[in-house]
Amino acid sequence: MLTFTSRQPSGKTCDGISRRNFLKMGSLCVGGLTLADLFRLQARGETARRKSSKAVIMVWLEGGPSHIDTYDLKPKAPAEIRGDFKPIQTKVPGLDLCELMPLQAKIADKLAIIRNMAFQNNDHSPPEELLTGFHKGGRPALGSVVSRLQADAGGARLLPPYVQLDSLHDPAERLSFPAYLGSAHKPFAPGKSLKTLEPSSGVSTERLRDRRALLQTFDNLNRNLDAHNNMAGMDAFTAQALEMISSTKARDAFDVSREPEAIRARYGPATQLLQARRLVEAGVKVVSVSFVGVEKGRKEACGFGGGTWDTHGNLGKCLGHLVPQLDSAVHALTTDLHERGLDQDVAVVFWGEMGREPRITPNPNRTPGRGHWPQAGFALMLGGGLQMGQVVGATDGKGANPIGRPYTPQNVLATLYHVLGIDPGMTLPDHMGRPMYLLDDRRPIEELL
């Protein structure tokens, strides 16, 4: 059994598929069949596919990290703005970092910081804007688009194209934004364990073959009654689930215990980032990860609910706890990608749903902190064959607003689409058949190209 570091309930069990009244087979519960309720076969699409080794890891710093205390320090600002931490120089001129980030300072030539980010979101609803480019805009997530366009045509895959690893507060269902592409293009969300990738006790390979034969009898299933296209490919999808559990490739890709001890030690508690690297190396196209701090018996919670970047109070103490963990995680993933020759193929972005308020404000229940601030923030990017070792954009002397025209999540996503070889100016039909652009602002971050 593979176990993830997570506070979420375990994934759905084999009764999930029966809720769809599909393949009710009594007490025989083949473990992989539960994947039919977690990971859909790619719907038939008219867009041409092209094979690519490119991939994306999207890391959500849940809660909204303070840009002023991490990647955009303001040492000349008044004390109530600049905060507790001092900047340190890196090997890249102008790319100064928080003093709690010495590991990133050593590899600054492999990083790029976008300091002129602006967001629409001002709350902690699931980060739709980061995944789709739109705040409650009803557009599909980047991973869902990739699932639609780049999935193998006409055959089963041993690994899903889009994987969502656990969030601290939001179940994967709330982080799924396939929109009008349909539920076939939700991410595969393994939850706490990958027990569903193992055949149930007593289920032999021969019985799996029998199940495949039975699935063929559903090829003529009438899908015209399915208004939302949820049944399209369900029979083939379940066949894919059977392929996944009859091979060790999927289980091995998630199993970080197969890594050398030195590599696991390098990542430390950031196990999901190691899982993400293993997944993209094995062929997954998009992996989204929620990165929060690991509590170590502290009396005060870091962020509401503990471990998040929502630092309304206890700002200095919480960031003193969280930032070193982030520093270690970024260094581990960056170094690992370079050592494995994946830095040209795998693009990574670390970001949160907003920045934090420039002025440190009192908190009646805890020491002072910073409130929500969507007007300014940062995105940290690496890999993907992009131009690293630079700072893109700037904010004013208080970190309150970007100087000049800001970049937004749509621009970051346009850059990631560029890495994946997808034109963000293309359209996909919505539920009414209307062509919808992937993004409205299709400018990539030119400095990175």
C-alpha positions as MATLAB code, in Angstrom:
seq = 'MLTFTSRQPSGKTCDGISRRNFLKMGSLCVGGLTLADLFRLQARGETARRKSSKAVIMVWLEGGPSHIDTYDLKPKAPAEIRGDFKPIQTKVPGLDLCELMPLQAKIADKLAIIRNMAFQNNDHSPPEELLTGFHKGGRPALGSVVSRLQADAGGARLLPPYVQLDSLHDPAERLSFPAYLGSAHKPFAPGKSLKTLEPSSGVSTERLRDRRALLQTFDNLNRNLDAHNNMAGMDAFTAQALEMISSTKARDAFDVSREPEAIRARYGPATQLLQARRLVEAGVKVVSVSFVGVEKGRKEACGFGGGTWDTHGNLGKCLGHLVPQLDSAVHALTTDLHERGLDQDVAVVFWGEMGREPRITPNPNRTPGRGHWPQAGFALMLGGGLQMGQVVGATDGKGANPIGRPYTPQNVLATLYHVLGIDPGMTLPDHMGRPMYLLDDRRPIEELL';
ca = [
       0.000    0.000    0.000;
       1.286    3.428   -0.951;
       0.573    6.209    1.520;
       0.622    9.929    0.791;
       1.162   12.663    3.358;
      -2.352   13.998    3.475;
      -5.167   15.018    5.762;
      -7.857   14.117    3.278;
     -10.136   11.111    3.510;
      -9.162    8.164    1.410;
     -10.285    7.941   -2.194;
     -13.554    6.473   -3.372;
     -14.082    2.735   -3.141;
     -15.500    0.202   -5.557;
     -19.107    1.194   -4.870;
     -18.403    4.413   -6.767;
     -18.905    2.787  -10.113;
     -22.191    1.251   -9.050;
     -23.554    4.715   -8.466;
     -23.376    5.155  -12.209;
     -25.253    1.872  -12.696;
     -22.410    0.677  -14.852;
     -20.961   -2.813  -14.731;
     -22.724   -3.956  -11.585;
     -20.980   -7.221  -10.942;
     -22.006   -8.289   -7.508;
     -19.308   -8.873   -4.974;
     -16.392   -9.073   -7.415;
     -14.580   -5.788   -6.848;
     -11.507   -5.489   -9.022;
      -9.432   -2.805   -7.339;
      -8.672   -0.935  -10.553;
     -12.333   -0.666  -11.482;
     -12.709    2.053   -8.871;
     -10.539    4.168  -11.129;
     -13.567    4.417  -13.387;
     -14.975    6.890  -10.883;
     -11.691    8.760  -10.516;
     -10.069    8.900  -13.929;
     -12.019    9.061  -17.181;
     -11.007    7.823  -20.584;
     -10.190   10.643  -22.912;
     -13.284   11.697  -24.858;
     -13.035   11.462  -28.600;
     -11.777   14.831  -29.864;
     -11.356   16.212  -33.332;
      -8.153   18.099  -32.488;
      -4.986   16.481  -33.778;
      -2.702   15.061  -31.096;
       1.030   15.200  -31.138;
       3.362   13.295  -28.920;
       5.572   15.358  -26.678;
       7.870   14.744  -23.757;
       6.989   18.122  -22.248;
       5.217   18.269  -18.904;
       4.120   20.748  -16.228;
       4.155   20.665  -12.432;
       1.923   23.305  -10.851;
       2.544   23.912   -7.136;
      -0.128   25.795   -5.212;
       1.136   27.570   -2.099;
      -2.200   27.242   -0.388;
      -3.399   30.321    1.449;
      -1.613   33.066   -0.485;
       2.071   33.614    0.378;
       3.483   37.021    1.235;
       5.515   38.310   -1.705;
       7.074   41.047    0.432;
       8.536   38.540    2.884;
       9.814   36.010    0.327;
      10.592   36.944   -3.282;
       9.987   40.710   -3.411;
      11.450   42.181   -0.248;
      11.389   45.938    0.352;
      14.352   46.646    2.678;
      14.079   50.430    2.235;
      10.401   50.579    3.142;
       9.172   51.558    6.646;
       9.277   48.817    9.284;
       5.549   48.193    9.146;
       5.944   47.273    5.479;
       9.329   45.587    5.137;
       8.761   42.946    7.819;
      11.239   40.922    9.870;
      13.447   39.448    7.171;
      16.363   40.849    5.219;
      17.256   40.119    1.602;
      20.324   38.107    0.645;
      22.176   38.318   -2.624;
      22.241   35.450   -5.060;
      24.507   34.622   -7.977;
      22.086   36.559  -10.233;
      22.282   40.381   -9.950;
      18.948   41.863   -8.903;
      17.525   38.526   -7.841;
      17.614   38.956   -4.083;
      15.759   36.548   -1.861;
      14.611   36.289    1.730;
      17.432   35.404    4.106;
      15.579   32.171    4.889;
      16.211   30.979    1.317;
      19.957   30.242    1.177;
      19.495   27.072   -0.887;
      17.631   28.901   -3.640;
      20.281   31.612   -3.572;
      22.786   28.971   -4.675;
      20.701   27.950   -7.700;
      19.240   31.342   -8.634;
      20.546   30.933  -12.179;
      18.036   28.078  -12.553;
      15.057   30.136  -11.339;
      12.941   32.994  -12.642;
      10.794   35.231  -10.445;
       7.809   37.096  -11.866;
       7.321   40.008   -9.462;
       4.557   41.880  -11.266;
       1.776   39.353  -10.855;
      -1.820   40.486  -10.266;
      -4.781   38.288   -9.373;
      -8.563   38.519   -9.356;
      -9.148   36.237   -6.399;
      -9.499   37.780   -2.946;
     -10.603   34.755   -0.979;
      -9.577   31.163   -0.389;
     -12.003   29.426   -2.674;
     -10.347   26.645   -4.694;
      -7.701   28.224   -6.955;
      -9.715   28.203  -10.162;
      -7.797   31.221  -11.457;
      -4.453   29.429  -11.117;
      -5.662   26.302  -12.882;
      -7.855   27.869  -15.585;
      -6.822   31.535  -15.822;
     -10.318   32.670  -14.863;
     -11.841   33.456  -11.477;
     -15.182   31.647  -11.563;
     -15.126   31.843  -15.330;
     -16.253   28.354  -16.273;
     -13.206   27.526  -18.400;
     -11.286   24.250  -18.304;
      -8.078   23.792  -16.334;
      -4.798   23.494  -18.179;
      -4.569   19.843  -17.168;
      -8.038   19.139  -18.523;
      -7.134   20.780  -21.834;
      -3.969   18.693  -22.043;
      -6.025   15.607  -21.223;
      -8.352   16.424  -24.110;
      -5.640   17.245  -26.652;
      -2.696   15.025  -25.871;
      -4.156   11.777  -24.611;
      -3.371    8.771  -26.756;
      -6.031    8.413  -29.394;
      -7.964    5.170  -29.530;
      -6.036    3.229  -26.904;
      -5.563    2.760  -23.197;
      -2.882    4.513  -21.213;
      -1.054    3.030  -18.296;
      -0.825    6.483  -16.696;
      -3.339    9.336  -16.688;
      -2.344   12.569  -18.449;
      -3.482   14.759  -15.530;
      -2.971   14.053  -11.824;
      -4.078   16.103   -8.814;
      -2.270   15.357   -5.560;
      -3.894   16.190   -2.242;
      -4.733   19.593   -0.849;
      -4.844   20.353    2.857;
      -8.400   21.673    2.844;
      -9.952   21.065   -0.568;
     -10.837   17.587   -1.813;
      -9.765   16.883   -5.351;
     -13.336   17.192   -6.600;
     -13.356   20.882   -5.675;
     -10.037   21.353   -7.471;
     -11.325   19.790  -10.692;
     -12.270   22.255  -13.415;
     -12.919   20.340  -16.641;
     -15.796   22.748  -17.442;
     -17.371   21.991  -20.819;
     -14.716   19.412  -21.680;
     -16.651   17.019  -19.482;
     -15.912   14.821  -16.522;
     -13.785   12.565  -18.717;
     -11.057   15.177  -18.294;
     -11.014   15.578  -14.547;
      -7.655   14.849  -12.944;
      -6.880   11.462  -11.509;
      -6.797   12.082   -7.761;
      -5.345    9.116   -5.870;
      -6.108   10.426   -2.395;
      -4.314    8.852    0.517;
      -3.338    5.611   -1.152;
      -3.095    3.787   -4.437;
      -4.796    0.672   -3.153;
      -7.165    1.055   -6.106;
      -4.249    0.319   -8.430;
      -3.904   -3.159   -6.981;
      -6.118   -6.125   -7.911;
      -8.390   -7.221   -5.106;
      -7.398  -10.279   -3.159;
      -8.218  -13.448   -5.091;
      -8.597  -11.724   -8.468;
      -6.298  -13.475  -10.902;
      -4.904  -12.272  -14.202;
      -7.265  -14.696  -15.930;
     -10.272  -13.083  -14.291;
      -9.017   -9.685  -15.446;
      -8.919  -11.013  -19.004;
     -12.492  -12.239  -18.590;
     -13.487   -8.775  -17.429;
     -11.923   -7.242  -20.550;
     -13.934   -9.614  -22.702;
     -17.100   -8.632  -20.882;
     -16.351   -4.959  -21.415;
     -16.404   -5.512  -25.163;
     -20.109   -6.258  -24.934;
     -20.693   -2.620  -23.946;
     -19.185   -1.183  -27.125;
     -22.627   -0.454  -28.552;
     -23.908    1.233  -25.418;
     -26.239    4.056  -26.422;
     -24.769    7.327  -25.113;
     -27.395    9.607  -26.599;
     -29.181    9.711  -23.242;
     -26.104   11.116  -21.548;
     -26.572   14.895  -21.687;
     -23.150   15.716  -20.282;
     -21.122   13.129  -22.181;
     -20.148   11.454  -18.913;
     -20.693    7.972  -20.337;
     -18.685    8.591  -23.477;
     -15.831    6.175  -23.301;
     -16.824    4.700  -19.941;
     -16.451    1.149  -21.242;
     -13.091    1.910  -22.785;
     -12.088    3.846  -19.677;
     -12.748    0.883  -17.452;
     -10.696   -1.228  -19.822;
      -7.952    1.323  -19.273;
      -8.315    0.931  -15.529;
      -7.845   -2.801  -15.973;
      -4.720   -2.173  -18.011;
      -3.380    0.038  -15.211;
      -3.857   -2.552  -12.489;
      -2.465   -5.371  -14.619;
       0.811   -3.480  -14.977;
       3.180   -2.269  -12.289;
       4.050    0.930  -14.156;
       1.334    3.070  -12.574;
       2.025    1.845   -9.056;
       5.763    2.264   -9.521;
       5.371    5.857  -10.754;
       3.650    6.892   -7.519;
       5.873    4.839   -5.225;
       8.540    7.152   -3.823;
       9.993    4.290   -1.803;
      11.628    3.155   -5.034;
      13.823    6.242   -4.936;
      17.302    6.063   -3.374;
      17.358    7.079    0.253;
      19.554   10.082   -0.556;
      16.939   11.477   -2.962;
      14.106   10.962   -0.484;
      16.165   12.669    2.196;
      16.769   15.619   -0.134;
      13.015   16.190   -0.522;
      12.312   15.622    3.157;
       8.627   16.194    3.990;
       7.933   17.478    0.441;
       7.115   13.943   -0.652;
       4.444   15.059   -3.106;
       7.002   17.008   -5.129;
       9.049   13.837   -5.449;
       5.895   12.015   -6.508;
       5.231   14.748   -9.050;
       8.731   14.374  -10.510;
       8.319   10.611  -10.758;
       4.949   11.039  -12.470;
       6.106   13.444  -15.168;
       9.191   11.331  -15.759;
       6.914    8.334  -16.292;
       4.743   10.189  -18.800;
       2.085   12.179  -16.925;
       1.648   15.552  -18.655;
       0.322   17.759  -15.854;
       0.594   17.303  -12.087;
      -0.875   19.820   -9.664;
       0.297   19.803   -6.062;
      -0.717   21.689   -2.925;
       2.342   22.653   -0.886;
       1.812   23.526    2.760;
       4.102   23.457    5.755;
       4.493   20.394    7.898;
       3.590   21.119   11.498;
       6.209   20.196   14.076;
       4.384   20.520   17.351;
       4.217   24.304   17.283;
       1.823   25.901   19.743;
       0.620   28.513   17.276;
      -0.912   27.472   13.976;
       0.743   28.698   10.808;
      -2.141   30.028    8.790;
      -5.762   29.234    9.486;
      -6.104   25.487    9.868;
      -2.369   25.082   10.347;
       0.358   24.860    7.755;
      -1.064   27.199    5.122;
       0.323   30.515    3.875;
      -2.709   32.482    5.100;
      -0.660   34.537    7.558;
      -3.103   37.063    9.008;
      -1.245   36.663   12.288;
       2.009   35.304   13.684;
       3.638   36.493   10.467;
       7.289   36.303   11.464;
       7.002   33.038   13.392;
       4.925   31.294   10.756;
       7.104   32.346    7.844;
      10.147   31.400    9.880;
       8.620   27.931    9.904;
       7.238   27.761    6.341;
       9.843   29.522    4.213;
      12.772   27.194    5.027;
      10.579   24.237    4.045;
       9.751   25.934    0.762;
      13.417   26.758    0.211;
      14.388   23.131    0.672;
      11.570   21.899   -1.567;
      12.365   24.268   -4.443;
      16.048   23.404   -4.227;
      15.339   19.667   -4.152;
      13.008   19.685   -7.158;
      15.155   22.044   -9.219;
      18.350   20.107   -8.562;
      16.651   16.785   -9.204;
      15.235   17.904  -12.552;
      18.638   19.127  -13.684;
      20.465   16.014  -12.535;
      18.001   13.812  -14.389;
      18.109   15.877  -17.575;
      14.465   16.925  -17.238;
      14.993   20.677  -16.897;
      14.351   21.311  -20.594;
      11.158   19.283  -20.662;
       9.437   19.903  -17.322;
       8.192   23.397  -16.466;
       7.359   24.162  -12.835;
       5.486   27.056  -11.280;
       5.194   27.832   -7.557;
       2.501   30.385   -6.731;
      -0.432   31.195   -4.496;
      -3.920   32.526   -5.108;
      -2.907   36.081   -4.111;
      -0.181   38.153   -2.468;
      -0.330   39.691    0.982;
      -1.114   43.202    2.140;
       1.927   45.521    2.164;
       1.253   46.946    5.604;
       1.546   44.629    8.578;
      -1.683   44.949   10.539;
      -2.538   44.175   14.170;
      -4.439   41.007   14.935;
      -6.505   40.981   18.146;
      -5.958   37.280   18.777;
      -2.413   36.810   17.542;
       0.677   38.818   16.740;
       0.438   41.044   13.629;
       0.186   39.678   10.101;
      -0.765   40.602    6.562;
      -4.211   40.500    4.975;
      -5.236   39.411    1.497;
      -3.810   41.399   -1.417;
      -4.662   40.286   -4.972;
      -3.267   43.505   -6.461;
       0.295   42.149   -6.338;
       2.093   38.865   -5.881;
       4.699   36.582   -7.420;
       5.167   33.410   -9.410;
       8.368   31.379   -9.240;
       9.124   29.396  -12.390;
      11.820   26.954  -13.390;
      12.648   24.430  -16.079;
      10.725   23.883  -19.300;
      13.577   25.147  -21.452;
      12.601   28.687  -20.447;
      15.054   31.525  -19.850;
      16.081   31.295  -16.222;
      18.293   33.390  -13.960;
      16.227   36.557  -14.091;
      13.638   38.730  -12.420;
      10.617   39.685  -14.503;
       8.731   42.834  -13.614;
       8.620   44.803  -10.372;
       6.297   46.347   -7.833;
       6.410   49.813   -6.331;
       8.454   50.681   -3.244;
       5.792   49.287   -0.904;
       5.032   46.138   -2.872;
       1.481   47.344   -3.307;
       1.091   47.443   -7.089;
       2.974   46.256  -10.162;
       4.904   48.854  -12.100;
       3.511   49.016  -15.603;
       1.257   46.376  -17.084;
       1.108   43.335  -14.788;
       1.206   39.713  -15.697;
      -1.720   37.544  -14.611;
      -2.318   33.818  -14.238;
      -3.492   33.772  -17.847;
      -0.031   34.880  -18.956;
       1.621   32.200  -16.847;
      -0.727   29.592  -18.300;
      -0.045   30.876  -21.820;
       3.654   30.302  -21.116;
       2.960   26.775  -19.910;
       0.837   26.078  -22.974;
       3.809   27.270  -25.042;
       6.074   24.768  -23.275;
       3.567   22.003  -23.991;
       3.338   22.963  -27.648;
      -0.301   24.074  -27.416;
      -1.522   27.293  -29.017;
      -3.466   29.220  -26.334;
      -5.318   30.907  -29.189;
      -7.018   27.677  -30.180;
     -10.659   27.057  -29.374;
     -12.625   24.136  -27.991;
     -16.413   23.874  -28.152;
     -18.463   24.498  -25.038;
     -21.695   22.703  -24.108;
     -23.556   24.676  -26.773;
     -20.979   23.965  -29.446;
     -19.640   27.514  -29.376;
     -15.875   27.838  -29.931;
     -14.192   29.069  -26.755;
     -10.617   30.314  -26.533;
      -8.425   28.625  -23.948;
      -7.436   32.072  -22.649;
      -8.567   35.642  -23.275;
      -5.140   37.183  -22.639;
      -2.909   34.907  -24.669;
       0.379   36.759  -24.119;
       3.047   34.459  -22.742;
       5.685   35.920  -20.471;
       7.950   37.081  -23.270;
      11.022   37.458  -21.063;
      11.008   33.731  -20.425;
      10.813   32.602  -24.063;
];
